[in-house]
């Protein structure tokens, strides 16, 4: 499948997990500039190196540490991405949390934490990116 990502810019939220990393590396192989957004700078830097090994140059990859619970962080990040990589065309949300165990044993806190990550984080990132995506008629997807 050809996504025609050559020369486009994508932000991948929650890139440190297996799915996020695979999306990033695949997009890099298609020539897409990447903003890798997550909580762990060391993992972000490792994934950035993997993307560069797929043919991108270092100025096409931006590893951005972000507090995924802070709406203001997202607002600042999309401005930074646009300034350093150019207009945003694609937003991919890969951030997700799963609570393991029996439903009858889940605590309200565990359910709240999962909802925070799976719903609120995605909504905040999408809200902050909307004006950037509208400018390029870009796309958003949620993978979890």
C-alpha positions, 0 to 999 in steps of 0.5 A: 500500500502506498501512503504517499508520505514522501516529503510529508511530516507526521507526529507519532504520539506514544512512539515508545511502544512496539506499535508506535516504533513500527509505525515510525520506522515504516514511515521513515522508510517511505521518506516521511519526516517524523516527530517522535513524541513520548515520555522517555527521551532515551527510547525516543533517541533510540527510535530516532536512530532507527528512523535515520537508519531507514534513510532519513537525515537527522534534521528530518527526525525530531524526538520530543519528550512530552508530559502526555497528561498536560494539554499545554505540552501538546500545544507547544509541541505542534508549534515546535514540530511545524517550526522545525519539520514543516507543516504537519500532515499526519497525526498518529496516536499510539499511546495506550494503556491496558489494565490486566486482571479480572474486571471484578478486581479493577480499582476505580484508580486503574480504570481512571488511569486507563481512561486518562491515557486511552481517551483524554491523551488522544483527545488533547493531542488531536485538539492541539493538532487540529489547526495544523492538520486543517492547514494541510488537509492532513489526517489523524489516526488512532492505533492502540 
